[in-house]
Amino acid sequence: MTKSPVSASSPVAQDSQIWDSLKKAIAASSGFQRWQLEHSLNDQSQDLSLDYWVRRYLRDTLETLAY
């Protein structure tokens, strides 16, 4: 059986689109913006991707909730 290339309607593409939308919504939230202000960012950290910062925010939030 031959695998077809990933199309726009494939589950992987759909997951990517969902993550992109979710990432943008999280970044626009007041909680994320407050979290960013609480974490002093230097010039090097500014170069990191939005994906990195959202993942870090989610990880920190979940760790806090776990306590």
PQR file of N, CA, C, O and H, with PARSE charges and radii, in Angstrom:
ATOM      1  N   MET A   1       0.844  -1.158   0.000 -0.4000 1.5000
ATOM      2  CA  MET A   1       0.000   0.000   0.000 -0.0000 2.0000
ATOM      3  C   MET A   1       0.905   1.241   0.000  0.5500 1.7000
ATOM      4  O   MET A   1       1.886   1.296   0.741 -0.5500 1.4000
ATOM      5  N   THR A   2       0.577   2.212  -0.817 -0.4000 1.5000
ATOM      6  CA  THR A   2       1.362   3.426  -0.939 -0.0000 2.0000
ATOM      7  C   THR A   2       0.772   4.524  -0.069  0.5500 1.7000
ATOM      8  O   THR A   2      -0.440   4.734  -0.045 -0.5500 1.4000
ATOM      9  H   THR A   2      -0.220   2.167  -1.419  0.4000 1.0000
ATOM     10  N   LYS A   3       1.636   5.210   0.634 -0.4000 1.5000
ATOM     11  CA  LYS A   3       1.176   6.321   1.450 -0.0000 2.0000
ATOM     12  C   LYS A   3       1.030   7.558   0.583  0.5500 1.7000
ATOM     13  O   LYS A   3       1.895   7.854  -0.241 -0.5500 1.4000
ATOM     14  H   LYS A   3       2.621   5.040   0.615  0.4000 1.0000
ATOM     15  N   SER A   4      -0.059   8.274   0.770 -0.4000 1.5000
ATOM     16  CA  SER A   4      -0.260   9.506   0.019 -0.0000 2.0000
ATOM     17  C   SER A   4       0.380  10.667   0.776  0.5500 1.7000
ATOM     18  O   SER A   4       0.508  10.609   1.999 -0.5500 1.4000
ATOM     19  H   SER A   4      -0.762   8.033   1.439  0.4000 1.0000
ATOM     20  N   PRO A   5       0.775  11.702   0.076 -0.5600 1.5000
ATOM     21  CA  PRO A   5       1.367  12.852   0.763  0.2800 2.0000
ATOM     22  C   PRO A   5       0.343  13.525   1.682  0.5500 1.7000
ATOM     23  O   PRO A   5      -0.865  13.366   1.507 -0.5500 1.4000
ATOM     24  N   VAL A   6       0.842  14.265   2.647 -0.4000 1.5000
ATOM     25  CA  VAL A   6      -0.034  14.945   3.596 -0.0000 2.0000
ATOM     26  C   VAL A   6      -0.811  16.024   2.855  0.5500 1.7000
ATOM     27  O   VAL A   6      -0.230  16.902   2.218 -0.5500 1.4000
ATOM     28  H   VAL A   6       1.823  14.394   2.789  0.4000 1.0000
ATOM     29  N   SER A   7      -2.123  15.943   2.949 -0.4000 1.5000
ATOM     30  CA  SER A   7      -2.964  16.951   2.310 -0.0000 2.0000
ATOM     31  C   SER A   7      -3.487  17.919   3.358  0.5500 1.7000
ATOM     32  O   SER A   7      -3.334  17.692   4.558 -0.5500 1.4000
ATOM     33  H   SER A   7      -2.595  15.230   3.467  0.4000 1.0000
ATOM     34  N   ALA A   8      -4.096  18.983   2.902 -0.4000 1.5000
ATOM     35  CA  ALA A   8      -4.609  20.011   3.813 -0.0000 2.0000
ATOM     36  C   ALA A   8      -5.696  19.471   4.720  0.5500 1.7000
ATOM     37  O   ALA A   8      -5.945  20.034   5.786 -0.5500 1.4000
ATOM     38  H   ALA A   8      -4.220  19.167   1.927  0.4000 1.0000
ATOM     39  N   SER A   9      -6.347  18.390   4.318 -0.4000 1.5000
ATOM     40  CA  SER A   9      -7.427  17.845   5.130 -0.0000 2.0000
ATOM     41  C   SER A   9      -6.980  16.650   5.972  0.5500 1.7000
ATOM     42  O   SER A   9      -7.808  15.998   6.608 -0.5500 1.4000
ATOM     43  H   SER A   9      -6.145  17.933   3.452  0.4000 1.0000
ATOM     44  N   SER A  10      -5.689  16.362   5.981 -0.4000 1.5000
ATOM     45  CA  SER A  10      -5.188  15.241   6.762 -0.0000 2.0000
ATOM     46  C   SER A  10      -5.241  15.579   8.251  0.5500 1.7000
ATOM     47  O   SER A  10      -5.238  16.752   8.625 -0.5500 1.4000
ATOM     48  H   SER A  10      -5.016  16.892   5.465  0.4000 1.0000
ATOM     49  N   PRO A  11      -5.289  14.557   9.095 -0.5600 1.5000
ATOM     50  CA  PRO A  11      -5.303  14.811  10.542  0.2800 2.0000
ATOM     51  C   PRO A  11      -4.099  15.616  11.015  0.5500 1.7000
ATOM     52  O   PRO A  11      -4.232  16.452  11.909 -0.5500 1.4000
ATOM     53  N   VAL A  12      -2.932  15.378  10.434 -0.4000 1.5000
ATOM     54  CA  VAL A  12      -1.736  16.112  10.836 -0.0000 2.0000
ATOM     55  C   VAL A  12      -1.894  17.593  10.505  0.5500 1.7000
ATOM     56  O   VAL A  12      -1.579  18.447  11.334 -0.5500 1.4000
ATOM     57  H   VAL A  12      -2.825  14.699   9.708  0.4000 1.0000
ATOM     58  N   ALA A  13      -2.369  17.902   9.323 -0.4000 1.5000
ATOM     59  CA  ALA A  13      -2.571  19.298   8.921 -0.0000 2.0000
ATOM     60  C   ALA A  13      -3.643  19.949   9.783  0.5500 1.7000
ATOM     61  O   ALA A  13      -3.519  21.113  10.163 -0.5500 1.4000
ATOM     62  H   ALA A  13      -2.624  17.208   8.649  0.4000 1.0000
ATOM     63  N   GLN A  14      -4.698  19.193  10.092 -0.4000 1.5000
ATOM     64  CA  GLN A  14      -5.767  19.728  10.933 -0.0000 2.0000
ATOM     65  C   GLN A  14      -5.239  20.014  12.340  0.5500 1.7000
ATOM     66  O   GLN A  14      -5.569  21.043  12.930 -0.5500 1.4000
ATOM     67  H   GLN A  14      -4.798  18.247   9.783  0.4000 1.0000
ATOM     68  N   ASP A  15      -4.420  19.106  12.878 -0.4000 1.5000
ATOM     69  CA  ASP A  15      -3.827  19.321  14.198 -0.0000 2.0000
ATOM     70  C   ASP A  15      -2.957  20.572  14.194  0.5500 1.7000
ATOM     71  O   ASP A  15      -2.978  21.350  15.147 -0.5500 1.4000
ATOM     72  H   ASP A  15      -4.152  18.271  12.399  0.4000 1.0000
ATOM     73  N   SER A  16      -2.200  20.763  13.134 -0.4000 1.5000
ATOM     74  CA  SER A  16      -1.331  21.925  13.026 -0.0000 2.0000
ATOM     75  C   SER A  16      -2.156  23.213  12.976  0.5500 1.7000
ATOM     76  O   SER A  16      -1.801  24.209  13.606 -0.5500 1.4000
ATOM     77  H   SER A  16      -2.183  20.131  12.359  0.4000 1.0000
ATOM     78  N   GLN A  17      -3.250  23.186  12.230 -0.4000 1.5000
ATOM     79  CA  GLN A  17      -4.118  24.362  12.147 -0.0000 2.0000
ATOM     80  C   GLN A  17      -4.769  24.656  13.497  0.5500 1.7000
ATOM     81  O   GLN A  17      -4.895  25.815  13.892 -0.5500 1.4000
ATOM     82  H   GLN A  17      -3.539  22.377  11.719  0.4000 1.0000
ATOM     83  N   ILE A  18      -5.178  23.612  14.196 -0.4000 1.5000
ATOM     84  CA  ILE A  18      -5.783  23.779  15.524 -0.0000 2.0000
ATOM     85  C   ILE A  18      -4.756  24.359  16.483  0.5500 1.7000
ATOM     86  O   ILE A  18      -5.067  25.287  17.229 -0.5500 1.4000
ATOM     87  H   ILE A  18      -5.077  22.670  13.875  0.4000 1.0000
ATOM     88  N   TRP A  19      -3.528  23.825  16.475 -0.4000 1.5000
ATOM     89  CA  TRP A  19      -2.487  24.324  17.368 -0.0000 2.0000
ATOM     90  C   TRP A  19      -2.178  25.794  17.064  0.5500 1.7000
ATOM     91  O   TRP A  19      -2.020  26.595  17.985 -0.5500 1.4000
ATOM     92  H   TRP A  19      -3.275  23.071  15.869  0.4000 1.0000
ATOM     93  N   ASP A  20      -2.092  26.150  15.783 -0.4000 1.5000
ATOM     94  CA  ASP A  20      -1.813  27.543  15.428 -0.0000 2.0000
ATOM     95  C   ASP A  20      -2.908  28.476  15.941  0.5500 1.7000
ATOM     96  O   ASP A  20      -2.611  29.548  16.468 -0.5500 1.4000
ATOM     97  H   ASP A  20      -2.221  25.499  15.035  0.4000 1.0000
ATOM     98  N   SER A  21      -4.159  28.079  15.791 -0.4000 1.5000
ATOM     99  CA  SER A  21      -5.270  28.897  16.280 -0.0000 2.0000
ATOM    100  C   SER A  21      -5.255  28.991  17.802  0.5500 1.7000
ATOM    101  O   SER A  21      -5.457  30.065  18.367 -0.5500 1.4000
ATOM    102  H   SER A  21      -4.400  27.209  15.363  0.4000 1.0000
ATOM    103  N   LEU A  22      -5.017  27.874  18.452 -0.4000 1.5000
ATOM    104  CA  LEU A  22      -4.978  27.837  19.906 -0.0000 2.0000
ATOM    105  C   LEU A  22      -3.815  28.676  20.441  0.5500 1.7000
ATOM    106  O   LEU A  22      -3.967  29.410  21.417 -0.5500 1.4000
ATOM    107  H   LEU A  22      -4.853  27.001  17.992  0.4000 1.0000
ATOM    108  N   LYS A  23      -2.676  28.561  19.804 -0.4000 1.5000
ATOM    109  CA  LYS A  23      -1.481  29.312  20.198 -0.0000 2.0000
ATOM    110  C   LYS A  23      -1.755  30.821  20.113  0.5500 1.7000
ATOM    111  O   LYS A  23      -1.386  31.570  21.018 -0.5500 1.4000
ATOM    112  H   LYS A  23      -2.552  27.964  19.011  0.4000 1.0000
ATOM    113  N   LYS A  24      -2.396  31.259  19.038 -0.4000 1.5000
ATOM    114  CA  LYS A  24      -2.710  32.678  18.877 -0.0000 2.0000
ATOM    115  C   LYS A  24      -3.709  33.144  19.930  0.5500 1.7000
ATOM    116  O   LYS A  24      -3.584  34.248  20.459 -0.5500 1.4000
ATOM    117  H   LYS A  24      -2.696  30.650  18.303  0.4000 1.0000
ATOM    118  N   ALA A  25      -4.694  32.314  20.234 -0.4000 1.5000
ATOM    119  CA  ALA A  25      -5.686  32.670  21.245 -0.0000 2.0000
ATOM    120  C   ALA A  25      -5.045  32.761  22.623  0.5500 1.7000
ATOM    121  O   ALA A  25      -5.361  33.667  23.394 -0.5500 1.4000
ATOM    122  H   ALA A  25      -4.796  31.417  19.804  0.4000 1.0000
ATOM    123  N   ILE A  26      -4.151  31.835  22.939 -0.4000 1.5000
ATOM    124  CA  ILE A  26      -3.460  31.857  24.230 -0.0000 2.0000
ATOM    125  C   ILE A  26      -2.585  33.108  24.323  0.5500 1.7000
ATOM    126  O   ILE A  26      -2.573  33.781  25.354 -0.5500 1.4000
ATOM    127  H   ILE A  26      -3.894  31.099  22.313  0.4000 1.0000
ATOM    128  N   ALA A  27      -1.860  33.416  23.260 -0.4000 1.5000
ATOM    129  CA  ALA A  27      -0.969  34.578  23.261 -0.0000 2.0000
ATOM    130  C   ALA A  27      -1.744  35.879  23.431  0.5500 1.7000
ATOM    131  O   ALA A  27      -1.207  36.853  23.959 -0.5500 1.4000
ATOM    132  H   ALA A  27      -1.870  32.869  22.423  0.4000 1.0000
ATOM    133  N   ALA A  28      -2.989  35.908  22.994 -0.4000 1.5000
ATOM    134  CA  ALA A  28      -3.811  37.112  23.117 -0.0000 2.0000
ATOM    135  C   ALA A  28      -4.493  37.209  24.485  0.5500 1.7000
ATOM    136  O   ALA A  28      -5.076  38.243  24.812 -0.5500 1.4000
ATOM    137  H   ALA A  28      -3.426  35.117  22.565  0.4000 1.0000
ATOM    138  N   SER A  29      -4.425  36.152  25.274 -0.4000 1.5000
ATOM    139  CA  SER A  29      -5.120  36.147  26.568 -0.0000 2.0000
ATOM    140  C   SER A  29      -4.416  37.026  27.591  0.5500 1.7000
ATOM    141  O   SER A  29      -3.201  37.217  27.539 -0.5500 1.4000
ATOM    142  H   SER A  29      -3.951  35.312  25.007  0.4000 1.0000
ATOM    143  N   SER A  30      -5.198  37.552  28.515 -0.4000 1.5000
ATOM    144  CA  SER A  30      -4.631  38.407  29.559 -0.0000 2.0000
ATOM    145  C   SER A  30      -3.699  37.610  30.476  0.5500 1.7000
ATOM    146  O   SER A  30      -2.707  38.152  30.965 -0.5500 1.4000
ATOM    147  H   SER A  30      -6.185  37.396  28.558  0.4000 1.0000
ATOM    148  N   GLY A  31      -4.002  36.347  30.710 -0.4000 1.5000
ATOM    149  CA  GLY A  31      -3.153  35.514  31.551 -0.0000 2.0000
ATOM    150  C   GLY A  31      -1.770  35.335  30.961  0.5500 1.7000
ATOM    151  O   GLY A  31      -0.769  35.419  31.674 -0.5500 1.4000
ATOM    152  H   GLY A  31      -4.807  35.907  30.313  0.4000 1.0000
ATOM    153  N   PHE A  32      -1.709  35.090  29.667 -0.4000 1.5000
ATOM    154  CA  PHE A  32      -0.421  34.929  28.991 -0.0000 2.0000
ATOM    155  C   PHE A  32       0.343  36.239  28.995  0.5500 1.7000
ATOM    156  O   PHE A  32       1.549  36.251  29.244 -0.5500 1.4000
ATOM    157  H   PHE A  32      -2.522  35.022  29.088  0.4000 1.0000
ATOM    158  N   GLN A  33      -0.336  37.337  28.724 -0.4000 1.5000
ATOM    159  CA  GLN A  33       0.329  38.637  28.692 -0.0000 2.0000
ATOM    160  C   GLN A  33       0.869  39.018  30.072  0.5500 1.7000
ATOM    161  O   GLN A  33       1.961  39.576  30.180 -0.5500 1.4000
ATOM    162  H   GLN A  33      -1.316  37.327  28.522  0.4000 1.0000
ATOM    163  N   ARG A  34       0.112  38.721  31.118 -0.4000 1.5000
ATOM    164  CA  ARG A  34       0.573  38.984  32.475 -0.0000 2.0000
ATOM    165  C   ARG A  34       1.789  38.109  32.793  0.5500 1.7000
ATOM    166  O   ARG A  34       2.763  38.577  33.382 -0.5500 1.4000
ATOM    167  H   ARG A  34      -0.775  38.267  31.031  0.4000 1.0000
ATOM    168  N   TRP A  35       1.721  36.833  32.396 -0.4000 1.5000
ATOM    169  CA  TRP A  35       2.828  35.901  32.612 -0.0000 2.0000
ATOM    170  C   TRP A  35       4.087  36.414  31.923  0.5500 1.7000
ATOM    171  O   TRP A  35       5.178  36.340  32.490 -0.5500 1.4000
ATOM    172  H   TRP A  35       0.930  36.453  31.918  0.4000 1.0000
ATOM    173  N   GLN A  36       3.946  36.934  30.703 -0.4000 1.5000
ATOM    174  CA  GLN A  36       5.100  37.473  29.978 -0.0000 2.0000
ATOM    175  C   GLN A  36       5.731  38.631  30.743  0.5500 1.7000
ATOM    176  O   GLN A  36       6.955  38.730  30.826 -0.5500 1.4000
ATOM    177  H   GLN A  36       3.061  36.994  30.242  0.4000 1.0000
ATOM    178  N   LEU A  37       4.899  39.504  31.301 -0.4000 1.5000
ATOM    179  CA  LEU A  37       5.417  40.653  32.052 -0.0000 2.0000
ATOM    180  C   LEU A  37       6.145  40.203  33.311  0.5500 1.7000
ATOM    181  O   LEU A  37       7.123  40.827  33.722 -0.5500 1.4000
ATOM    182  H   LEU A  37       3.904  39.424  31.234  0.4000 1.0000
ATOM    183  N   GLU A  38       5.673  39.123  33.921 -0.4000 1.5000
ATOM    184  CA  GLU A  38       6.294  38.623  35.143 -0.0000 2.0000
ATOM    185  C   GLU A  38       7.642  37.965  34.881  0.5500 1.7000
ATOM    186  O   GLU A  38       8.455  37.839  35.797 -0.5500 1.4000
ATOM    187  H   GLU A  38       4.879  38.616  33.586  0.4000 1.0000
ATOM    188  N   HIS A  39       7.886  37.551  33.665 -0.4000 1.5000
ATOM    189  CA  HIS A  39       9.145  36.902  33.298 -0.0000 2.0000
ATOM    190  C   HIS A  39       9.985  37.897  32.518  0.5500 1.7000
ATOM    191  O   HIS A  39       9.704  38.197  31.358 -0.5500 1.4000
ATOM    192  H   HIS A  39       7.226  37.653  32.921  0.4000 1.0000
ATOM    193  N   SER A  40      11.012  38.400  33.169 -0.4000 1.5000
ATOM    194  CA  SER A  40      11.852  39.385  32.487 -0.0000 2.0000
ATOM    195  C   SER A  40      12.510  38.721  31.291  0.5500 1.7000
ATOM    196  O   SER A  40      13.147  37.675  31.410 -0.5500 1.4000
ATOM    197  H   SER A  40      11.240  38.156  34.111  0.4000 1.0000
ATOM    198  N   LEU A  41      12.344  39.339  30.154 -0.4000 1.5000
ATOM    199  CA  LEU A  41      12.878  38.778  28.917 -0.0000 2.0000
ATOM    200  C   LEU A  41      14.036  39.632  28.441  0.5500 1.7000
ATOM    201  O   LEU A  41      13.924  40.853  28.328 -0.5500 1.4000
ATOM    202  H   LEU A  41      11.826  40.189  30.057  0.4000 1.0000
ATOM    203  N   ASN A  42      15.165  38.963  28.159 -0.4000 1.5000
ATOM    204  CA  ASN A  42      16.295  39.696  27.603 -0.0000 2.0000
ATOM    205  C   ASN A  42      16.232  39.643  26.075  0.5500 1.7000
ATOM    206  O   ASN A  42      15.346  39.000  25.511 -0.5500 1.4000
ATOM    207  H   ASN A  42      15.257  37.971  28.250  0.4000 1.0000
ATOM    208  N   ASP A  43      17.167  40.314  25.409 -0.4000 1.5000
ATOM    209  CA  ASP A  43      17.144  40.387  23.948 -0.0000 2.0000
ATOM    210  C   ASP A  43      17.220  39.010  23.301  0.5500 1.7000
ATOM    211  O   ASP A  43      16.580  38.776  22.275 -0.5500 1.4000
ATOM    212  H   ASP A  43      17.887  40.836  25.867  0.4000 1.0000
ATOM    213  N   GLN A  44      17.992  38.094  23.885 -0.4000 1.5000
ATOM    214  CA  GLN A  44      18.114  36.755  23.309 -0.0000 2.0000
ATOM    215  C   GLN A  44      16.803  35.997  23.416  0.5500 1.7000
ATOM    216  O   GLN A  44      16.416  35.298  22.480 -0.5500 1.4000
ATOM    217  H   GLN A  44      18.512  38.284  24.718  0.4000 1.0000
ATOM    218  N   SER A  45      16.117  36.125  24.538 -0.4000 1.5000
ATOM    219  CA  SER A  45      14.863  35.384  24.704 -0.0000 2.0000
ATOM    220  C   SER A  45      13.772  35.934  23.809  0.5500 1.7000
ATOM    221  O   SER A  45      12.827  35.216  23.482 -0.5500 1.4000
ATOM    222  H   SER A  45      16.432  36.693  25.299  0.4000 1.0000
ATOM    223  N   GLN A  46      13.876  37.196  23.404 -0.4000 1.5000
ATOM    224  CA  GLN A  46      12.896  37.795  22.504 -0.0000 2.0000
ATOM    225  C   GLN A  46      12.919  37.100  21.137  0.5500 1.7000
ATOM    226  O   GLN A  46      11.921  37.102  20.415 -0.5500 1.4000
ATOM    227  H   GLN A  46      14.643  37.780  23.670  0.4000 1.0000
ATOM    228  N   ASP A  47      14.058  36.513  20.794 -0.4000 1.5000
ATOM    229  CA  ASP A  47      14.203  35.863  19.498 -0.0000 2.0000
ATOM    230  C   ASP A  47      13.524  34.490  19.434  0.5500 1.7000
ATOM    231  O   ASP A  47      13.359  33.927  18.351 -0.5500 1.4000
ATOM    232  H   ASP A  47      14.868  36.512  21.380  0.4000 1.0000
ATOM    233  N   LEU A  48      13.133  33.957  20.585 -0.4000 1.5000
ATOM    234  CA  LEU A  48      12.497  32.649  20.592 -0.0000 2.0000
ATOM    235  C   LEU A  48      11.095  32.749  20.010  0.5500 1.7000
ATOM    236  O   LEU A  48      10.477  33.813  20.042 -0.5500 1.4000
ATOM    237  H   LEU A  48      13.267  34.414  21.464  0.4000 1.0000
ATOM    238  N   SER A  49      10.601  31.656  19.487 -0.4000 1.5000
ATOM    239  CA  SER A  49       9.316  31.660  18.790 -0.0000 2.0000
ATOM    240  C   SER A  49       8.128  31.737  19.739  0.5500 1.7000
ATOM    241  O   SER A  49       8.227  31.410  20.922 -0.5500 1.4000
ATOM    242  H   SER A  49      11.102  30.791  19.461  0.4000 1.0000
ATOM    243  N   LEU A  50       7.012  32.174  19.191 -0.4000 1.5000
ATOM    244  CA  LEU A  50       5.768  32.204  19.947 -0.0000 2.0000
ATOM    245  C   LEU A  50       5.419  30.795  20.413  0.5500 1.7000
ATOM    246  O   LEU A  50       4.891  30.612  21.510 -0.5500 1.4000
ATOM    247  H   LEU A  50       6.931  32.439  18.230  0.4000 1.0000
ATOM    248  N   ASP A  51       5.711  29.815  19.593 -0.4000 1.5000
ATOM    249  CA  ASP A  51       5.458  28.421  19.946 -0.0000 2.0000
ATOM    250  C   ASP A  51       6.185  28.069  21.247  0.5500 1.7000
ATOM    251  O   ASP A  51       5.607  27.442  22.134 -0.5500 1.4000
ATOM    252  H   ASP A  51       6.140  29.963  18.702  0.4000 1.0000
ATOM    253  N   TYR A  52       7.441  28.471  21.355 -0.4000 1.5000
ATOM    254  CA  TYR A  52       8.225  28.200  22.558 -0.0000 2.0000
ATOM    255  C   TYR A  52       7.579  28.845  23.780  0.5500 1.7000
ATOM    256  O   TYR A  52       7.403  28.191  24.808 -0.5500 1.4000
ATOM    257  H   TYR A  52       7.911  28.981  20.634  0.4000 1.0000
ATOM    258  N   TRP A  53       7.222  30.142  23.670 -0.4000 1.5000
ATOM    259  CA  TRP A  53       6.681  30.862  24.813 -0.0000 2.0000
ATOM    260  C   TRP A  53       5.331  30.326  25.258  0.5500 1.7000
ATOM    261  O   TRP A  53       5.059  30.251  26.456 -0.5500 1.4000
ATOM    262  H   TRP A  53       7.365  30.674  22.835  0.4000 1.0000
ATOM    263  N   VAL A  54       4.481  29.953  24.306 -0.4000 1.5000
ATOM    264  CA  VAL A  54       3.170  29.396  24.664 -0.0000 2.0000
ATOM    265  C   VAL A  54       3.356  28.047  25.351  0.5500 1.7000
ATOM    266  O   VAL A  54       2.690  27.766  26.347 -0.5500 1.4000
ATOM    267  H   VAL A  54       4.702  30.014  23.333  0.4000 1.0000
ATOM    268  N   ARG A  55       4.242  27.219  24.837 -0.4000 1.5000
ATOM    269  CA  ARG A  55       4.497  25.923  25.476 -0.0000 2.0000
ATOM    270  C   ARG A  55       5.052  26.110  26.899  0.5500 1.7000
ATOM    271  O   ARG A  55       4.665  25.395  27.822 -0.5500 1.4000
ATOM    272  H   ARG A  55       4.783  27.448  24.027  0.4000 1.0000
ATOM    273  N   ARG A  56       5.949  27.068  27.057 -0.4000 1.5000
ATOM    274  CA  ARG A  56       6.513  27.333  28.390 -0.0000 2.0000
ATOM    275  C   ARG A  56       5.429  27.848  29.338  0.5500 1.7000
ATOM    276  O   ARG A  56       5.361  27.436  30.496 -0.5500 1.4000
ATOM    277  H   ARG A  56       6.263  27.650  26.307  0.4000 1.0000
ATOM    278  N   TYR A  57       4.590  28.743  28.843 -0.4000 1.5000
ATOM    279  CA  TYR A  57       3.477  29.266  29.647 -0.0000 2.0000
ATOM    280  C   TYR A  57       2.544  28.131  30.077  0.5500 1.7000
ATOM    281  O   TYR A  57       2.155  28.054  31.242 -0.5500 1.4000
ATOM    282  H   TYR A  57       4.645  29.077  27.902  0.4000 1.0000
ATOM    283  N   LEU A  58       2.191  27.261  29.147 -0.4000 1.5000
ATOM    284  CA  LEU A  58       1.304  26.140  29.476 -0.0000 2.0000
ATOM    285  C   LEU A  58       1.954  25.201  30.487  0.5500 1.7000
ATOM    286  O   LEU A  58       1.296  24.737  31.418 -0.5500 1.4000
ATOM    287  H   LEU A  58       2.507  27.324  28.201  0.4000 1.0000
ATOM    288  N   ARG A  59       3.238  24.923  30.308 -0.4000 1.5000
ATOM    289  CA  ARG A  59       3.955  24.058  31.248 -0.0000 2.0000
ATOM    290  C   ARG A  59       3.987  24.680  32.644  0.5500 1.7000
ATOM    291  O   ARG A  59       3.705  24.005  33.634 -0.5500 1.4000
ATOM    292  H   ARG A  59       3.773  25.301  29.551  0.4000 1.0000
ATOM    293  N   ASP A  60       4.330  25.961  32.719 -0.4000 1.5000
ATOM    294  CA  ASP A  60       4.366  26.649  34.015 -0.0000 2.0000
ATOM    295  C   ASP A  60       2.992  26.670  34.667  0.5500 1.7000
ATOM    296  O   ASP A  60       2.872  26.462  35.875 -0.5500 1.4000
ATOM    297  H   ASP A  60       4.559  26.509  31.915  0.4000 1.0000
ATOM    298  N   THR A  61       1.973  26.917  33.888 -0.4000 1.5000
ATOM    299  CA  THR A  61       0.609  26.966  34.413 -0.0000 2.0000
ATOM    300  C   THR A  61       0.187  25.605  34.950  0.5500 1.7000
ATOM    301  O   THR A  61      -0.402  25.516  36.028 -0.5500 1.4000
ATOM    302  H   THR A  61       2.071  27.086  32.907  0.4000 1.0000
ATOM    303  N   LEU A  62       0.481  24.560  34.212 -0.4000 1.5000
ATOM    304  CA  LEU A  62       0.126  23.206  34.659 -0.0000 2.0000
ATOM    305  C   LEU A  62       0.919  22.798  35.899  0.5500 1.7000
ATOM    306  O   LEU A  62       0.382  22.134  36.786 -0.5500 1.4000
ATOM    307  H   LEU A  62       0.959  24.633  33.337  0.4000 1.0000
ATOM    308  N   GLU A  63       2.186  23.189  35.969 -0.4000 1.5000
ATOM    309  CA  GLU A  63       2.980  22.889  37.164 -0.0000 2.0000
ATOM    310  C   GLU A  63       2.399  23.602  38.383  0.5500 1.7000
ATOM    311  O   GLU A  63       2.350  23.032  39.473 -0.5500 1.4000
ATOM    312  H   GLU A  63       2.623  23.728  35.249  0.4000 1.0000
ATOM    313  N   THR A  64       1.964  24.833  38.202 -0.4000 1.5000
ATOM    314  CA  THR A  64       1.354  25.579  39.299 -0.0000 2.0000
ATOM    315  C   THR A  64       0.059  24.914  39.756  0.5500 1.7000
ATOM    316  O   THR A  64      -0.203  24.803  40.954 -0.5500 1.4000
ATOM    317  H   THR A  64       2.004  25.296  37.317  0.4000 1.0000
ATOM    318  N   LEU A  65      -0.737  24.480  38.802 -0.4000 1.5000
ATOM    319  CA  LEU A  65      -2.004  23.824  39.133 -0.0000 2.0000
ATOM    320  C   LEU A  65      -1.782  22.474  39.816  0.5500 1.7000
ATOM    321  O   LEU A  65      -2.624  22.024  40.593 -0.5500 1.4000
ATOM    322  H   LEU A  65      -0.523  24.570  37.829  0.4000 1.0000
ATOM    323  N   ALA A  66      -0.664  21.837  39.530 -0.4000 1.5000
ATOM    324  CA  ALA A  66      -0.376  20.515  40.105 -0.0000 2.0000
ATOM    325  C   ALA A  66      -0.082  20.602  41.595  0.5500 1.7000
ATOM    326  O   ALA A  66      -0.219  19.607  42.307 -0.5500 1.4000
ATOM    327  H   ALA A  66       0.020  22.202  38.898  0.4000 1.0000
ATOM    328  N   TYR A  67       0.319  21.775  42.079 -0.4000 1.5000
ATOM    329  CA  TYR A  67       0.613  21.947  43.499 -0.0000 2.0000
ATOM    330  C   TYR A  67      -0.672  22.041  44.194  0.5500 1.7000
ATOM    331  O   TYR A  67      -0.704  22.191  45.415 -0.5500 1.4000
ATOM    332  H   TYR A  67       0.430  22.583  41.500  0.4000 1.0000
TER
END
